Amino acid sequence: MRVVCCTVLCLLVLGSAGFAAEDAVSADVERMYPELEKLYIELHQNPELSLQEFKTAARLAGLLRPLGYDVTEKVGGTGVVAVLKNGPGPVVLFRTDMDGLPVEEKSGVPYASKAKTADGVPTMHACGHDLHMAAWVGTARWMAANKPRWSGTLVMIAQPAEEVGKGAQAMLKDGLYTKFPKPNFALAMHDAADLPAGKVGVISGYALANADTLDITIFGRGGHGAYPHMTVDPIVLAARIVMGLQTLVSRENNPLDPAVITVGQIHGGTKDNIIPDQVKLGLSIRSYKPEVREALLKGIERVARAEATAAGAPRMPEFQQTESTKSTYNDPELTKRMEAALRNSLGAVNVVTVEPKMAAEDFSEYRQQNVPSFLMWVGAVNPKKYAEAQKTGATLPSLHSPLFAPDPGPSIRTAVVAEIAVLLDLLGKR
């Protein structure tokens, strides 16, 4: 068993394939790491919310421009597109996301974010986008410095507003696939709060869910709580709708097709003895297949209207879809190829098959116009903490938790090596 520098991959369990220590990539990544760690800490301490990533985008653009990339800023708002042409070959897009979250950090790390918005809202990179960006810069730097090893066109993009599902659409609408080289392949990495650092997770097919946010306004006829017979109580109506919606999953949906309807908000009423005129519901709907998604959305309206009719409501409910993200689908053929490249680079023991998740990602948008896509997961949990949690059954902080803090050393190193591996497989000279 070989070790690539005691600090590089001491947390990786190397199999017989090893980490390919003879490959110069690992040594190059180790030499870059101190600067990448500084960048990671800088980004971690200065998160910017969705559609406000002005300083972050300028920082990333400023780092790639001196490397020889043709850099365009303000694509789809704050998006950055960096193109490096290097002879004939395929066009490969690699995405990082940039936005933080309105979360007050409680991780306890010495470089924890203390940033706040102008309105005083605490902000944090609680989803690891700072780690994504640091690795993205390292990968971009290595690819620019090693042009003899590959041929084609590399399109490195820094996307805004992933957390609200708007950034990818905005960049595409602003001409990402028309003003710049259209990719033959689209790739991305996301850190994982349920994998130890040093591991890379791979899944073929559906990886992340369709996610739809739907607001429903239910109308009744208000009045005194002592005289319910003179009203149409929208709170009772809302309760019937909430219960009825669950049958869309339990009785109408094929149980082999995952689906979730969560009513996360109910707002109605001002006083105990007053029946209000209306109630608002806030729903999160999750699925994988497009046909399941369509059936759920249509079913929700059908159930709500039917219950309103049964209650004698004065008006039919109103529906407003506020957010919508398509499911992330890893092209099976591309996934098979990428998995082989990762195994060859990281060692088979460090590449694991993971389960699909009901979380959502707007990376799915880059699949349009028949572009095969692949998103991989890079473990971010300190291996010792992960092993202890597996032993005791303790729950690890999840993404979006104020307690979440990646183990930056092995996570960033592994991410850069993994990203280079998949890019070289698609762009490398044969």
N, C-alpha and C positions, 0 to 999 in steps of 0.2 A: 504494500500500500504506500503510495507516494503522497507527499504533502507539498502544496504550492505555497511556500512562505507560511510561517507559523501563524501569521495573523490573517492570511487570506481565506483559507478554507479549512481551518482547524475544526470548524463546526460542521463540516460536511463529512458524511460517512462515505468513504470512497469504496466503490466496488472494484471488480477485477478490471473494468474498463478504465478506472481511474478518472481523474479530472483532466487528462491530457496535459500533464505538467510540461511535457516536451513542447507543447504549443506555446508560441510567443504571446498569444492572447492573454493568458493568465498573468504573465509577468507585466505586460503592458497595463492591464487593469490595476494591478497592485501599485504600479508607479503613479497612475492617475488618481488613486483612491484618496489621498490626503486632500486634494483640491475638490474632489467630488463630495467629500464629507463636509468641507467648509461650505460648499454651495448648498448642500442639504440642510445644514443648520440655519443658514441665512434664509432659505425659503421657508423652513419650518417656523421661524420666528416672525415671518412677515406674510402671513396668508392673506389672500384677497378673495372676496366672495365672487360668486358667479356673475359674469358680465362686467366685473370691475377689476379684471386682472391686468391693469395697465402697467404697473411697475414690473410685475412678474414677466409679462410678455416682452417688455423692453429688455429685461435682463437676459432672457433666453436668446432673443434675437442678437443681442450684442455679443453673446458668447459664440454663436455659430457663424456670424458674418466673417470674422477673421480667419476662420478655418477654410474658407473658399466656397461656402454655400452662397447661392443666390437667395437672399432673404427678403421676404415680403411680409410686412406687418399689417395689422388692422384688417385681416381677412375674417369676415363674419363677425366684426366687432373688434375683439382683441386677439384673434387668432394669428399665429405665425406659421408661415410656410417657408421652409428652407430646402432648396433643390440643389443637389450635387450630381452633375452629369459626368459620367466616366466611361464613355464609349458605348458600343452597342450592347444590347441586353434588355432584360425586363425592367419595368418601372415598379418599384416597391415603396409603398407608403408605410411609415411607422409613426404612430401617434402617441403623444403624451397628453394628459389633461393637466390643467393648471389651477383650478379653483379650490378654495377652502370651504369651510362650513361655519355657520353661526353657532359654534360650540365653544364653551369655556374649557380650556385644557386643564386636566387634573392628573396628568400622567406622572408627574413628579420628576421628569427628566430635567437636567440642569438647563437645557436650552428650550424649555417649554415656551409656547407662544403666550405673550401677554398683550397681543395686538387687539385693538378694538376698531370698529367702524367709526365714522364721524358721528353716528348716532349713539355710540357707546356700547354696541353689541360686541361681545367677545368673539374672536374668530380663531379657528384652529384647522390645521390640515389633519382632520380626523379620519380621512380616507386614504392617506398615504400618497397623495398627488405630489408632495414634495420629494418623496422617494422616487416616484415615476420620473420626475423632471431631472433629478440628479443622474439617474441611470441613462436617461435619454441623451443628456449632454455628453456623458462618457462614451456612449455608443457612437454618437455623431462625431466626436473627436477621433475615435479609433478608426472609423470608416474613412474619414478625410485623410488620416495619416497613413493609411494602408491601401491606397488606390490600386497598386499593382496586384492586389489579391482578389479584386473583383471587377466586374464590368456591368454597366447598365446605368440606371438613374435611381438615385435614392431621394425620396421626398420625406423629410422629417417635419411633422406638423405638431404644433403646440396648440391644443384646442381649449377654448374657454367653455365655461358653463356646462360641464358634464353633469354636475350635481342636480341641475334642474332640467336636464335632457334637451337643451336648446343649442348647445355649441356646435355639434356636428352638422345639424340641419342648417345652421347659420353659415357655416363655412362652405358647405356644398351649394347653398343658394347663392353665395357670393362668388361662385365660379371655381371652387377647388378642383373640379374635374374638367373644367373647360379652359381656364386661364393658366393652369399648370398641367404638367404631364399627368394624364390619367393612369392610375396604377393598374398593373396586372394582378397585384396582390396587396391586401391591406392587413397590417399587423399591429398588435398592441400588447402591452403587459399591464397587469394589475396585481398589486400586492395582496396577500392573503393573510387574514388574521387567524386562520385555522390550519396553517401549515408552518412547520419550523423553517427558519432561515436556512438556506442551502438547498431546499427542495423546490422543484418546479412542478406545478400541477397542469395537467393537460386533459381536455375533454373534447370529444368529437360530437358534432351535431349541436343540439340546443345546449347552450351554456348558461345563459341568463334570460330572464323572462320579459315578455311584454309587460309593460306597466302603464296603467291608465288611472288617472285621478279624476273622479267624477263628483261634482257637487249636485245635490238634489234639493230643491225647495218644495216643501209640501205645504199645501194651503188648506186651512180649515175655516171655521167661523168661531171667533172667540166669544168669551163671555165669563160669567161668574162660575167659580168652581163648584158652587152649591146647586147650580142649575145646568148640569151637563146635557140634559135633554133639549136644551135650547141652543146647543152649540154643535159644531162638528170638530171634535177634539183632534188636532193634528199630532199631538204627542202619542195618543193611542194609535193613530194611523201610522205614524213613523215606526212605532214598535212592531206593528204587523208587517210593515214593509221590510224591516230589518230581518225578521224571522223568515219571511217569505223568500228573501234573496238567497238564503242559505240552501234552499232546495234546488236552486240552479246548479249548485255544485254537487249536492248529495243525491239528487234524483234525475237531473237532466243531462249532466255531463258524463261522458265516458270516464269511469274511474281510472282508466289507464292514461288519461290525458290530464296532467296536473292543472289545477285551477284554484284560485283563492279570491274570495270577496271579503274584504275587511271593511267594516264601518268604523272608521277611526274617529269620527266627530259627530256629535249630536248637539245642536244648539236650538233651544226653544224655551220660551216663557220668561217671565220677569218676577213673578210672585206666586206663592204656594196656592192661593185661592183664585188665580186668574187662569183661565184656559186661553192660550194664545191664538193668534190668527195663522201663524205659520211656524214650521220647524225646518231647520236645514240639516242635511246629512252630508258627510264627507266620506267618500269611498275610495279605497285603493283596490284595483282589480289586477290580478296577475294570471298569466297563462304563458304557454309556449307557442302553440300552433295558431296561425292566423284565423282559422275557422273557429277555434275555441274562443278566441278573443271576440270575434264578431258575435258569436252566439251569446256570450256573457253580456255584452253591452246591450244587445237587443232584448235579452231576457230581463235585464234590470229595468229597462223602461216599461216592458210589458207588465211585470209584477207591480211596479209602483203605480202605473195607471189603473190596473185592475183593482188594487186595494183602494185607490182613491175613489173609483166608481162605486165599489161596494160600500164605502163609508158615506157616500153622498157628498163628497167634497165639492165646494163651490167652483173650484178650478182644478184642472189637471196639473200634476207636478211639472216643474221646469227642470231641465238638465243642462249642466255646463261642464264640458270636458276641459279641465284646466291644464293637464299635462298628459303627454302620451309618448311612450318610448317603445320601439319595436324590440322583439326578442333578439338576443345575440346568438348567431348560429355559426359555429366553426365548421367550415367546409371540410367534409370528411377526408377527401383526397389530400388537401393541403395539410390538414392536421396530422395525417399519417406521416407525411414528409417532414413536417416540423418536429414531430415527436422523435423521429429517427435522428435528426440533426442534434436535438437536445441531448439525447442519450449518448451520442458519440462524443459530445463536448463535455457534458457534466458527469457522465457515468450513469448507467441504467438505474442504479439504486436511488439516484437523486431525482428521477423523473417519475412522477406518480399520476395515476388516473384519479381524477376528482369527480365529485357528483355535480350535476347542474344545480344552480341556485335560483331562488325566486327573486333575488335582487335584480336590478336593471342597469343597463349601460347604454348610452347612445352611440357607442362604437358600432352598434348594429347598422347605423345609417350608411356606413361606408360600403356596405354590401350592394348598394343600389348600382344599377347598370351592370349587373352580373360580375362584380368584382369579388373573387373568393377572399374570405377574411379568416383571421385566426387570432384569438386572444388567449394568452397563457397567464397562469397565476404563479407568482413568485412568493415563496414563504417569507413572512416577516416577523415571526415569533422567535424570541430567543430559544434555542433548542433545549436548554436546561429547563426553562419555564414550561415549555411545551411538554417535555417528558414528565415533569412533575404533575402537570394538569391531567395528563393521560392516566397517570398512576392514581391520583386522588379523586378524579372526577370534577375538579374545579373548573369553573367557567372562565375562559380567557376573554379579555375585552374584545369586543367586536369592532369592525369598521364602524365609524360614526360615534363610537363611544368616547367620552371625554378622557377615558383612561387609556385609550389605544396609543401605543408608541412602538413603531417598528424597531427591530434590532438593526441599526443602519449598516454596520460593517459588513456582515455576511450577506445581508439582503441586497444592498447596492451592488456589491461585487458579483453576486450570483446573477442579478438582473442584467448587468452589463454583459457578462459572458454569455448569458442565454440569448440576449438580443443580437449580439454579434453572430452567434451560432446560426440563428434562423436567417439572418440577413445574408450571411456568406453562403448558406445553402441555396438561396434563391438567386444571388448575384455573383457567387464565386465562380472563378474561371475553372472550366473543366479540363 
